[in-house]
C-alpha cells in the first residue's frame, strides 16, 4: 500500500480521499459517536443529519475560537 501511494504521485485516489469529505464522516462517526439515525422517513433523517452536521461544525468553530 505504501508503494502504491508513493508511486502514484499527488493525484492518486488514495491521496485525494483526504481532500474530499470522507474525513468528516469519520470524525462524525468516531468523535461524535453517531452510528445510526434515530428517526424514520427521509424528511426526518434529513433534519437529523442537518442537526448532526450543524453540531459538528459549531464544535469545530468553538474549538478553533478557543485556541486563538
Number of C-alpha atoms within 10 A of each C-alpha: 7 6 7 10 14 11 10 12 11 11 10 13 11 14 14 11 12 11 9 9 9 11 12 14 12 13 13 16 13 11 10 12 10 14 9 7 11 9 12 10 7 9 10 13 14 14 12 16 13 12 12 15 15 12 14 17 13 12 12 12 12 11 11 10 9 8 7 5
